[in-house]
Amino acid sequence: RERSVDEYKDVLVSCTEELERVARIVSDMLFLAQVSHPSALAPFESVALEEEALKVAEMFSLSAQDKQIHLNVLGSAAVMGDRLMIQRAISNLLSNALRHCPSGKTVTLLIEQGATQASLLVSNPGAGIEAQHLPHLFDRFYRVDSSRSRSQGSTGLGLAIVRSIMSLHQGVADVRSLPGAMTVFRLGFPTAESSV
């Protein structure tokens, strides 16, 4: 049947959005496949976590300003790893934190250097995550609220990518959340000294 120009525009916009979402899913799946074959990766190098956290915070500074969210990077630590993959892990966590942080609040990236492990914690206040969801957050395609995540452009693969990156680095990714208070995602790396 005949449709108006506005109806055709709406359909084209909807199709374009869906194609972009599918393209993100394909890109994320290809990245996960790459991480599954570490022999194709460049050798690890010394990475200063604070430098990478500051770079990622700078990339997100405009979207943080739009939501009137303050970004705070504290601490320092050195780890052995793939710089771009570490940036990707931090970026995925910071993107989620900004998505769920209320306007006017602060998202903090805290780096802690321990004797055998260095940690990067991304914390944000907000609604939090119910306890029953926490064990599944790093599963592929798992979403706490699938309708809201899809409308915000999420593919459901971001945290699975984070877990794969940390596995490749012989580290851990975990989360703790207190509903209505604070959510903290942690990347735990073996320190440069302990991984030699």
C-alpha positions as CSV (number, residue, x, y, z in Angstrom):
1,R,0.0,0.0,0.0
2,E,1.0,3.6,-0.5
3,R,2.7,5.3,2.5
4,S,3.5,8.9,3.2
5,V,7.1,10.3,3.0
6,D,7.1,10.5,6.8
7,E,6.2,6.9,7.2
8,Y,8.9,5.8,4.8
9,K,11.4,8.0,6.8
10,D,10.3,6.4,10.1
11,V,10.8,2.9,8.6
12,L,14.2,3.7,7.2
13,V,15.4,5.2,10.5
14,S,14.1,2.1,12.3
15,C,15.9,-0.2,9.8
16,T,19.1,1.8,10.1
17,E,19.1,1.6,13.9
18,E,18.5,-2.1,13.8
19,L,21.4,-2.6,11.3
20,E,23.7,-0.6,13.5
21,R,22.7,-2.7,16.5
22,V,23.4,-5.9,14.5
23,A,26.7,-4.5,13.3
24,R,27.7,-3.9,17.0
25,I,26.8,-7.4,17.9
26,V,28.8,-8.8,15.0
27,S,31.8,-6.6,15.9
28,D,31.6,-7.7,19.6
29,M,31.3,-11.4,18.6
30,L,34.4,-11.1,16.4
31,F,36.2,-9.4,19.2
32,L,35.3,-12.3,21.6
33,A,36.5,-14.8,19.0
34,Q,39.8,-12.9,18.8
35,V,40.2,-12.9,22.5
36,S,39.6,-16.7,22.5
37,H,42.7,-17.2,20.3
38,P,45.4,-15.3,22.3
39,S,48.2,-16.5,19.9
40,A,47.1,-13.9,17.5
41,L,47.7,-11.1,20.0
42,A,50.7,-8.9,20.4
43,P,53.1,-9.6,23.3
44,F,52.2,-8.0,26.6
45,E,53.9,-4.8,27.7
46,S,54.0,-2.8,30.9
47,V,50.7,-0.8,31.1
48,A,50.1,2.1,33.5
49,L,46.5,1.7,34.6
50,E,46.1,5.3,35.5
51,E,47.2,6.5,32.0
52,E,44.7,4.2,30.3
53,A,41.9,5.2,32.8
54,L,42.6,8.9,32.1
55,K,42.4,8.3,28.3
56,V,39.1,6.4,28.6
57,A,37.7,9.1,31.0
58,E,38.7,11.7,28.4
59,M,36.9,9.8,25.6
60,F,33.7,9.8,27.8
61,S,34.0,13.3,29.1
62,L,31.5,14.9,26.8
63,S,28.8,12.3,27.5
64,A,29.5,12.7,31.2
65,Q,29.1,16.5,30.9
66,D,25.8,16.0,29.0
67,K,24.5,14.0,32.0
68,Q,26.2,16.4,34.5
69,I,28.2,13.5,35.9
70,H,31.7,14.1,37.3
71,L,34.5,11.6,36.4
72,N,37.2,11.0,39.0
73,V,40.4,8.9,38.4
74,L,42.4,8.1,41.5
75,G,45.5,6.0,42.2
76,S,48.1,4.3,40.1
77,A,49.4,0.8,39.3
78,A,51.4,-1.0,36.6
79,V,50.4,-4.3,35.0
80,M,51.6,-6.5,32.1
81,G,49.0,-6.6,29.3
82,D,47.6,-5.5,26.0
83,R,47.1,-1.8,26.2
84,L,44.1,-1.6,23.7
85,M,42.3,-4.5,25.3
86,I,42.7,-3.0,28.8
87,Q,41.3,0.3,27.4
88,R,38.4,-1.7,25.9
89,A,37.6,-3.3,29.3
90,I,37.8,0.0,31.1
91,S,35.7,1.6,28.4
92,N,33.0,-1.0,28.7
93,L,32.8,-0.6,32.4
94,L,32.8,3.2,32.3
95,S,30.1,3.2,29.6
96,N,27.8,1.1,31.8
97,A,28.6,3.3,34.8
98,L,27.6,6.4,33.0
99,R,24.5,4.8,31.6
100,H,23.2,3.9,35.1
101,C,24.6,6.9,37.1
102,P,22.1,9.5,38.1
103,S,22.6,13.1,36.9
104,G,24.8,15.2,39.2
105,K,26.6,12.3,40.7
106,T,30.2,11.1,40.4
107,V,31.6,8.0,38.7
108,T,35.0,7.0,40.3
109,L,37.8,5.0,38.7
110,L,40.0,3.9,41.6
111,I,43.3,2.1,41.0
112,E,44.9,0.2,43.8
113,Q,48.4,-1.4,43.8
114,G,48.8,-4.5,46.0
115,A,51.7,-6.8,46.5
116,T,50.5,-9.5,44.0
117,Q,47.5,-7.8,42.4
118,A,46.5,-4.4,40.9
119,S,42.9,-3.5,40.8
120,L,40.9,-1.0,38.9
121,L,37.5,-0.3,40.4
122,V,34.7,1.6,38.6
123,S,32.0,2.7,41.0
124,N,28.8,4.6,40.5
125,P,25.8,5.5,42.7
126,G,22.4,4.7,41.5
127,A,19.6,2.1,41.5
128,G,22.1,-0.8,41.9
129,I,21.7,-4.4,40.8
130,E,19.6,-7.0,42.6
131,A,21.7,-9.9,44.1
132,Q,20.1,-12.6,41.8
133,H,21.5,-10.9,38.7
134,L,25.1,-10.5,39.9
135,P,26.3,-14.1,39.1
136,H,25.0,-13.7,35.5
137,L,26.2,-10.2,34.6
138,F,29.3,-11.4,32.7
139,D,27.4,-14.0,30.7
140,R,26.9,-13.3,27.0
141,F,23.7,-11.5,26.1
142,Y,22.5,-11.4,29.8
143,R,20.6,-8.2,30.6
144,V,19.1,-7.2,33.8
145,D,16.4,-5.1,31.9
146,S,16.4,-6.2,28.3
147,S,14.0,-3.6,27.0
148,R,15.9,-0.7,28.5
149,S,19.3,-2.0,27.5
150,R,18.2,-2.5,23.9
151,S,16.8,1.0,23.6
152,Q,20.1,2.4,25.0
153,G,22.1,0.5,22.3
154,S,23.4,-2.3,24.5
155,T,24.3,-5.6,22.8
156,G,24.5,-7.6,26.0
157,L,28.1,-8.5,25.2
158,G,30.1,-5.7,26.9
159,L,30.6,-7.5,30.2
160,A,31.3,-10.8,28.5
161,I,34.1,-9.0,26.6
162,V,35.4,-7.6,29.9
163,R,35.5,-11.1,31.4
164,S,37.3,-12.5,28.3
165,I,39.9,-9.7,28.4
166,M,40.6,-10.3,32.1
167,S,40.8,-14.1,31.5
168,L,43.4,-13.4,28.8
169,H,45.3,-11.3,31.3
170,Q,45.1,-14.1,34.0
171,G,43.0,-11.7,36.0
172,V,39.5,-11.4,37.3
173,A,36.4,-9.3,36.7
174,D,33.8,-9.1,39.4
175,V,31.0,-6.9,40.8
176,R,29.4,-6.0,44.0
177,S,26.3,-3.9,44.3
178,L,24.0,-2.5,47.0
179,P,20.6,-1.7,45.5
180,G,19.8,2.0,45.9
181,A,23.4,2.8,46.9
182,M,26.5,1.9,45.0
183,T,27.7,-0.5,42.3
184,V,31.4,-1.4,41.9
185,F,32.9,-3.4,39.1
186,R,36.5,-4.5,39.6
187,L,39.3,-5.5,37.2
188,G,41.9,-7.5,39.1
189,F,45.3,-8.0,37.4
190,P,48.4,-9.8,38.5
191,T,51.0,-7.1,39.1
192,A,53.9,-6.6,36.6
193,E,56.3,-8.2,39.2
194,S,54.1,-11.2,40.0
195,S,53.4,-12.1,36.3
196,V,57.1,-12.2,35.4
